[in-house]
């Protein structure tokens, strides 16, 4: 296998996987940070989000005041083609509107009955807790 070496971060730091998006995700395999499970890497002595580090290495400086929206909905994905700089408002709105598959939507009450917390469900499905809450509420109203 030829290692794609562009700078500090190369294919040894992630694995390429088909996660259902138009193109494969580059799934971070190194350190993660916080309950949200984003990749983390040290660049120039400072910890930074892995997706931003890859973006800056391959695209250029991160736009000031914007957040990363993972279009593939995979928080560990560092593929710059899957990341769009957006405002906090847009990022939150898109996160709330994230869709679970029909199968996942039906699995929610089963896992909830087994004692899974909304936080655990959100991490498992790679969506915001508010998305899980929204889906659970829609199940309860049906």
Secondary structure, DSSP 8 states (H G I E B T S, - for coil): -----SSS--GGGEEEE--SSSS-EEEE-S-EETTTTEEEEEETTEEEEHHHHHHHHHT-S--TT-EEEETT--TTB--GGGEEEE-HHHHHHHHHT----HHHHHHHHHHHHTT--HHHHHHHHTS-HHHHHHHHHHHHH-
